[in-house]
Amino acid sequence: MALNIPGLVMMVIFYLLVLGIGIWASVKSKKMEKNAQNGQVEVSFLANRSVSMVVGVFTMTATWVGGAFIIGIAESVYNPTKGLTWALIPLQMSISFIIGATMSVVLDLSFSVCVWISAAVAIIYTSLGGLYSVAYTDVIQISLVLLSLWLCVPFVLTSGVYTDITKTAFNHTHQAPWLGTLESDDVGRWIDNFLVMSVGNLAIQDFHQRTLSSSSTSTARIICFVASGVVIITGIPSVLIGAVAASTDWNSTSYGSPSPYERGEASMVLPIILQHLTPTFIFAFGIGAIAAAVMSSADSYLLSATTIFTTNIYQTIRSQASDKELQWVIRLSIVVAGVVGTSLTVLDNSILVFWILGSDLSYTILFPQLICVLFIKISNGYGVIAGYLVAVVMRLLCGEPLFGLPVLLQFPGCTLEDGVYVQRSPVKTICMLAALVSIVVFSCVSSVLFNKGILPERWDVLKVKSQPAPSPAGRTKECDTEDTDDDKVQSEPMLDTKC
């Protein structure tokens, strides 16, 4: 395949634009660091909690709208075994695979070279400016996604090589109806997947990093509501393009037969449609939209991983670390995370395993812990450990086809298909609820055992036993006597403070 010059030009322009904005934002962040009251680390991770509503909407939208979102939805709608019914779970692709495969199609370069080019750009501007660079590049990235995808839709719909999508939605034409079906046996799994991708994603670091970077609580709340609407608007072009792909007579296109699904290229159906059903210059804009969506997620994941490592691990080990030292740790962590993550592209399609594993574990392990932290005060470290172990063990026993794990713990509806047991129940939700119950139960039990003296205090390594409030320094016996006098306290409300 020859080099696509318009696609190459669009890619170069896009990368230069994003890199330029990222560098500009890094300069802005350096100025903020000089005047920051909460330290340079908070500027890097939370943009000094000064992200405006407009920028916040863009960066929050970018948290959800990534390459897997726009390409995964199109793939699900097109895939005859899934359809629109299952398109709410765009788990089919990994970020690195999307950008690598897309650029390979456009630029006729090797897969690994394309991935490393994209990763290098994201690593550079993320390490330079932290959340400032990520947030401001998200503005241009999501703007390009919205503009480019909606620009492509009219050209795709007027291509004239497909059957009316309102008819193919319900009838078997070139393939199964693109609306898809939901059999009674699959309801449990559908509910499971829906909860994983909706409620479960509330536990991810990216989301909370965006809300905490807002200038106020009300701003964060509005950003969430507005971004949810923008996400839906951004997903509509992918649905339409996937529907057209499922309704297309591929013999009438320059792509030819067999279809992308039959060639094993269903995951790339969106760029394939843009390449063969739109003019060259429109195709270039569409590829720019894919690249923008991928980059908007890649930088978020880099910053998220770095935040967790720096604050939860490094600062715990070196609590006396200076802001300058932490800044270098942040930059080094971003580079390491980017290089390690990009290196996984040697696994090719197997990266899918890591993508699905991440969503699965965030729902079954992190989500119940989030609920307990926010709403169940009795929760403690012993409960958290118990919940973690229960979630992991149960999830492994439930089996996972992607890893070749057999089903050892069978729930209602589990059936034997081709010699392999297949779970029909919402096993992920069951594991999540089991972890939630375990956290509460073990927290209550451990609290009672230590506070009632049933177990010796020296065994309480996580310090859950209630400790008596320390007496204020300098308190005298005479002052203690005065504090117990109700009338005296009422007449002199500051007496305890003075003592």
Sequence and secondary structure as in RCSB ss.txt:
>XXXX:A:sequence
MALNIPGLVMMVIFYLLVLGIGIWASVKSKKMEKNAQNGQVEVSFLANRSVSMVVGVFTMTATWVGGAFIIGIAE
SVYNPTKGLTWALIPLQMSISFIIGATMSVVLDLSFSVCVWISAAVAIIYTSLGGLYSVAYTDVIQISLVLLSLW
LCVPFVLTSGVYTDITKTAFNHTHQAPWLGTLESDDVGRWIDNFLVMSVGNLAIQDFHQRTLSSSSTSTARIICF
VASGVVIITGIPSVLIGAVAASTDWNSTSYGSPSPYERGEASMVLPIILQHLTPTFIFAFGIGAIAAAVMSSADS
YLLSATTIFTTNIYQTIRSQASDKELQWVIRLSIVVAGVVGTSLTVLDNSILVFWILGSDLSYTILFPQLICVLF
IKISNGYGVIAGYLVAVVMRLLCGEPLFGLPVLLQFPGCTLEDGVYVQRSPVKTICMLAALVSIVVFSCVSSVLF
NKGILPERWDVLKVKSQPAPSPAGRTKECDTEDTDDDKVQSEPMLDTKC
>XXXX:A:secstr
    HHHHHHHHHHHHHHHHHHHHHHHHHHHHHHH SS HHHHHHHGGG B HHHHHHHHHHHH SHHHHHHHHH
HHH TTT GGGTT   S  HHHHHHHHHHHHH   HHHHHHHHHHHHHHHHHHHHHHHHHHHHHHHHHHHHHHHH
HHHHHHHTS  B  HHHHTTS SSSS TT    GGGHHHHHHHHHHHTTGGGGSHHHHHHHHTBSSHHHHHHHHH
HHHHHHHHHHHHHHHHHHHHHTB GGGSSS SS TTTTT GGGHHHHHHHHHS HHHHHHHHHHHHHHHHHHHHH
HHHHHHHHHIIIIIHHH TT  HHHHHHHHHHHHHHHHHHHHHGGGGGGGHHHHHHHHHHHIIIIIHHHHHHHHH
 TT  HHHHHHHHHHHHHHHHHT BGGGTB   S  TT EEETTEEE  S HHHHHHHHHHHHHHHHHHHHHHHH
HTTSS GGG TT  S       TT  HHHHHHHT HHHHHH TTHHHH 
